């Protein structure tokens, strides 16, 4: 196939990828969008085979690797529980990153295969592009591995910080830039390997200081990086499909990071530099357990909700941990039978990744038109009889509106306290991720339900 | 004077960033998780580079180290392509409207 013709097909792939993202503007069009994405991928792969044209024994091996990888991927996709989606996405990001590194290495070792010159005399622009692709890919890989370990619970979710951390990151970052410059002069393979190695280290150092609840930002950021890495490789290979996709994914991840940061009223750098969870814990404990708290049991909660005319459910990460989404939907079903109007309120940073709660509720067969975003539903709390907070904490804390001293001041929160009564399912009065006490616990209209989210919800179903 | 093809690629890149910006803002927040998994799948189009790397040279050279890296990259990207699209599909199947 001629280079011009294949370039046109790569362009078509790129357009199909744009349509794949466009489809996600509503759930109805989203499935069709996914098919566009698959079509784009098939076109890209087939065109590449036709362009390379070398359909000898090597081709069989390519198919074998494709098949093995595909089988593993399909197996994971069908087996993975929806609650494990954040770590799955982190894991997938790491694979894209590593693939980018491998392609860059291959291009560096055998530049003539990619028309980039010969070993020891690679075109300057290509050297810059491939080393950038390799560096960003390596950061994406090791950073995503750390994010995966943290989300999976293999590594502690609490921030790991040490003195001079930011300085070391800065020095390593500058070292990478200097080495890329040096690589361009020397064409030395040792320099190339050093860039890859240092980038792996930077990825680790970048993610370890970031705590569990900041993971939505981290995952989005790594999503963005995987895109920029792909774009870097796309420039090296002079491949339009890869350049377009890289740009799309890069900006997608960047927008998601922005939305997540805004949901916490923090700047991107504030999150990346880490250590919110590490804010002084001393101020937390002093006033605790002094104020009176009303607590109740499942029967009280059932009574309150059954006699309400409207209930708003506020799910958070705790619901995912307790796997309570199915029980929750059952509870809502029996409430609806009693003529109660029920809706769900989702905070942008609820859970561990963007849209985490929505997927879990969809899994439990909650219709998506009962699920609302913060801005859509926040005014409704004032007219609502019961707010049922399950597994959320910081995102409901009224302190964010009232106390300028609070670390979460200014963060958009759900106005849960405005509803007539609040049912707060939580195992204890311990503070949430931000390390601050939730004012809501001590309000007159709050009834604490001390139990595991799933167990409490099941008990409520029984007494309904 | 001729324009360097790099400039054309850069134009495509920058215009695509703008397209991505507007398209992604129009994605409904409830589909942000499928957005991440599908972007993951499509960024695995890097497999194009992996295939070129794996098949570079004559049929004897496929066991050379640079080709091996190509094959490994194919494996990783394939996991991602199949895993990414299928898991997205699985998620999107779950989003249903209220039964009327």
Interface residues (C-beta under 8 A of the other chain):
Chain A: X10 X13 X14 X17 X18 X20 X21 X22 X24 X25 X26 X27 X30 X31 X33 X34 X37 X38 X40 X41 X44 X45 X48 X49 X52 X54 X56 X57 X58 X59 X61 X62 X65 X66 X67 X68 X69 X70 X71 X72 X73 X74 X76 X77 X78 X80 X82 X85 X88 X89 X92 X93 X95 X96 X98 X99 X100 X102 X103 X105 X106 X107 X109 X110 X112 X113 X114 X125 X219 X220 X223 X226 X227 X230 X231 X233 X234 X235 X236 X237 X238 X239 X240 X241 X242 X243 X244 X245 X246 X247 X248 X249 X250 X251 X252 X253 X255 X256 X259 X346 X348 X353 X354 X355 X356 X358 X359 X362 X363 X365 X367 X368 X369 X370 X371 X373
Chain B: X5 X6 X9 X12 X13 X14 X16 X17 X19 X20 X21 X23 X24 X25 X26 X27 X28 X29 X30 X31 X32 X33 X34 X35 X36 X37 X38 X39 X40 X41 X42 X43 X44 X45 X46 X47 X48 X49 X50 X51 X52 X53 X54 X55 X56 X57 X59 X62 X64 X65 X66 X67 X69 X70 X71 X72 X73 X74 X75 X76 X77 X78 X79 X80 X81 X82 X83 X84 X85 X86 X87 X88 X89 X90 X91 X92 X93 X94 X95 X96 X97 X98 X99
